[in-house]
Every structure is written in structure tokens, then in C-alpha cells.
């Protein structure tokens, strides 16, 4: 059986992507959660993950003696192993576009990721208002997301970005969580997409687990001193 190493569900946006993809696609796997204690070289987290992959990070997909790290590599591996699941859109042009927007998320949106770290359990609308007021980069990132999502939803008629659920929706699920936590302003059509993603069984399962963790990590909390 496949094994997926992940970090804390409340904080680990990168872990959320392949976990939701596997869960939503109905692909059996064993979850192995490695708690974030710190990211120092001598930490328990780093020592555990360094034994699994050379970069010492999550997520990691393990199949037999093969370890695959990095979310895009994991997504591509799963798409190859389970072609019947159509994890990428079947249409070649849509598939290329889906890969493009996932790669854009993978390497971009740095202001949003930096100023609005994923924190599913938290509700931080007041912080969000200050971020929105003061951080032009966050406003630009959200503007790009709105334009991207609106164009894809219009082109494919929803409910997901490419019609049916795909890797792209799993990839942007943590972004939806950020927009909810910080209550960043988006048009109604985008809010409706966020609500549809949030209602996916795979996303609901992840969110429920994240809220149940009750594991407050101060180094992941730029805006709170305690719960």
C-alpha cells in the first residue's frame, strides 16, 4: 500500500495537497504524520524525515522502496499509476493548462504564502483586514487567483476548475483555506468555488483532523500567542 508522510494538518499546506488528492480520488494509502517540533537539523521531525527522503521535508509518497517528494512529483506519479482516475484532465489542452496553473502555484504567490500561512483552526479576519490594507503583494496575488479561477470556471462550467475534480483543485485547496482563515475579499463566484472545495469529502476530512489536533506551535503562529 502507498504511504504518505505528512506534517501537522493545521499548518502543512504542502501536505494537504497530495492527501486530499488521494482521499478524494479514493486511492487507498497509509497516512504517517510526523509532528512539527522544529525544523532545525537536530529536531525529531528532521531526523525522521531525513531517513525517508534526502531533503528532510514533507510530503513524501512511498511505494515499496521508492520515495517521491515534492507535491508536483507526487501528483505526476499518482497520475501515472492510476490513469483510470483522470487526476489530470483528459483533454490535452486542459491538461497542459492544469499543469501550468499548478506550477504557477508551486513557484509563485509568495506574498500570500508568506503573510497568510495556512492555519485552518484559526479565524483571523482582523489580521486579514490589516494584511489586505498594508500588503500590496497579497492583493496582487489574490487578484491573480481571482482572474485565474474565474476564467477556468467560466471555460469549463464548474463546479471545479476543470469541470470535474482534478489535481488543480487539490493544489488550490490550501489556498481556499487561507482565504477563509483571513477572510480576504473575493467576488461571489470565487467565494462559491471556495465553498464547493471546502465541501469536498476529502477536504472536509482533512479540516476535521486539523481542528482536532489541538497542537499549538508558536513557530507556525505569527499572529497568535496562544489558542
Secondary structure, 3 states (H helix, E strand, C coil): CEEEEECCCCCCHHHHHHHHHHHHHCCCEEEEECCCCCCCCCCHHHHHHHCCCCCCCCCEEEECCEEEECHHHHHHHHHHHCHHHCCCCCCHHHHHHHHHHHHHHHHCCHHHHHHCCCCCCCCCHHHHHHHHHHCHHHHHHHHHHHHHHHHHHHHHCCCECCECCCHHHHHHHHHHHHHHHCCCCCCHHHHHHHHHHHHCHHHHHHHHHHHHHCCCCHHHCCCCCCC
